[in-house]
Amino acid sequence: MKKYFLYTMWFLFFTFSVAAETQIVQVAGSGIIVKTIPSRSTVYVDGAKRGTTPLKMPQITSGVHTIKITKDFFTDYSVQVIVPQDGCLEISVDLEMDIRPLDVKPAETVKKIDLPEVVPK
């Protein structure tokens, strides 16, 4: 019974630890605030790179915008939001781990060097 419980808990932990979670709320201010786990993720707004998280962008105008968040070894995240004229959106994203196999390529051929034969004394 205990082994089954431990395996079940491990499976549940693994399943939920790689699932992306997103929260978008309206807060006081203007523009967009982006927070991610892990931090230092790259943020693009309407295709233009804006910086890394955590990131405050009060200069973003109201209207429809596409937010894309990228980070090495994590799945890219993209969402379309409507920024209100009299408010600020705070976007919090827990990025999903990218668990695809790595694309490993063989190393280039090593150049052969002819060395003089060494004769032991």
C-alpha positions as CSV (number, residue, x, y, z in Angstrom):
1,M,0.0,0.0,0.0
2,K,2.8,2.4,0.9
3,K,4.6,1.8,-2.4
4,Y,1.5,2.5,-4.4
5,F,0.9,5.7,-2.5
6,L,4.5,6.9,-3.1
7,Y,4.3,6.2,-6.8
8,T,0.9,7.9,-7.1
9,M,2.3,11.0,-5.3
10,W,5.3,11.1,-7.5
11,F,3.2,10.9,-10.6
12,L,0.9,13.7,-9.4
13,F,3.8,15.9,-8.5
14,F,5.4,15.4,-11.9
15,T,2.2,15.9,-13.7
16,F,1.4,19.2,-12.0
17,S,4.9,20.5,-11.9
18,V,5.2,20.7,-15.7
19,A,1.7,22.1,-16.3
20,A,1.7,25.9,-17.2
21,E,-0.5,28.1,-15.0
22,T,-1.6,31.6,-16.0
23,Q,-3.3,34.3,-14.0
24,I,-4.3,37.6,-15.6
25,V,-5.7,40.3,-13.4
26,Q,-6.5,44.0,-13.7
27,V,-4.6,46.2,-11.3
28,A,-4.1,49.9,-10.6
29,G,-1.9,51.8,-13.1
30,S,-1.5,51.6,-16.8
31,G,0.1,49.2,-19.3
32,I,1.2,45.6,-18.7
33,I,3.2,43.8,-15.9
34,V,4.6,40.4,-16.7
35,K,5.8,38.0,-14.0
36,T,7.0,34.4,-14.7
37,I,8.4,31.3,-13.1
38,P,11.2,31.0,-13.9
39,S,12.2,34.7,-13.9
40,R,14.4,36.2,-16.6
41,S,12.1,34.9,-19.4
42,T,12.1,37.0,-22.6
43,V,8.9,39.0,-23.3
44,Y,7.7,40.0,-26.8
45,V,4.7,42.4,-27.3
46,D,3.2,42.3,-30.8
47,G,6.4,40.6,-32.1
48,A,8.8,43.2,-30.6
49,K,11.3,42.2,-27.9
50,R,10.5,44.2,-24.7
51,G,12.9,42.7,-22.1
52,T,13.0,40.0,-19.4
53,T,10.8,39.2,-16.5
54,P,9.8,40.6,-14.1
55,L,8.8,43.4,-16.5
56,K,6.7,46.6,-16.1
57,M,5.6,48.2,-19.4
58,P,3.5,51.3,-18.5
59,Q,4.0,52.7,-22.0
60,I,1.8,50.0,-23.6
61,T,-1.3,51.6,-25.0
62,S,-4.8,50.3,-24.5
63,G,-6.2,47.8,-27.0
64,V,-5.5,44.3,-28.2
65,H,-1.9,43.0,-27.8
66,T,-0.2,39.6,-28.3
67,I,2.2,38.7,-25.5
68,K,4.8,36.0,-26.1
69,I,7.1,34.6,-23.4
70,T,10.1,32.4,-24.1
71,K,12.8,30.7,-22.1
72,D,15.4,28.1,-22.9
73,F,14.2,24.6,-22.0
74,F,10.6,25.8,-21.5
75,T,7.7,25.8,-23.9
76,D,6.9,29.2,-25.5
77,Y,3.8,30.8,-24.1
78,S,1.6,33.2,-26.1
79,V,-1.7,35.0,-25.1
80,Q,-3.7,37.8,-26.7
81,V,-5.0,40.3,-24.2
82,I,-7.1,43.5,-24.2
83,V,-5.4,46.3,-22.2
84,P,-8.2,48.5,-20.7
85,Q,-8.0,52.3,-21.2
86,D,-8.0,53.0,-17.5
87,G,-6.2,50.1,-16.1
88,C,-3.1,47.8,-16.0
89,L,-3.0,44.0,-16.7
90,E,-0.8,41.9,-14.5
91,I,0.1,38.6,-16.3
92,S,1.6,35.8,-14.1
93,V,2.8,32.7,-15.9
94,D,4.3,29.5,-14.6
95,L,6.0,28.3,-17.7
96,E,5.8,24.6,-18.7
97,M,9.0,22.6,-18.9
98,D,9.9,21.4,-22.4
99,I,10.3,17.7,-22.0
100,R,10.9,16.8,-25.6
101,P,14.1,14.9,-26.4
102,L,17.1,17.0,-27.2
103,D,18.2,17.1,-30.9
104,V,21.7,15.7,-30.5
105,K,23.9,15.8,-33.6
106,P,27.2,14.0,-34.0
107,A,30.4,16.0,-33.5
108,E,32.3,17.0,-36.6
109,T,35.0,14.6,-37.8
110,V,38.2,15.0,-35.9
111,K,41.2,15.8,-38.0
112,K,43.7,13.0,-38.0
113,I,47.3,14.0,-37.1
114,D,50.2,11.7,-37.9
115,L,52.6,11.6,-35.0
116,P,56.1,10.2,-35.3
117,E,56.4,6.7,-33.9
118,V,57.7,6.6,-30.4
119,V,60.1,3.8,-29.6
120,P,60.6,2.9,-25.9
121,K,64.1,2.7,-24.6
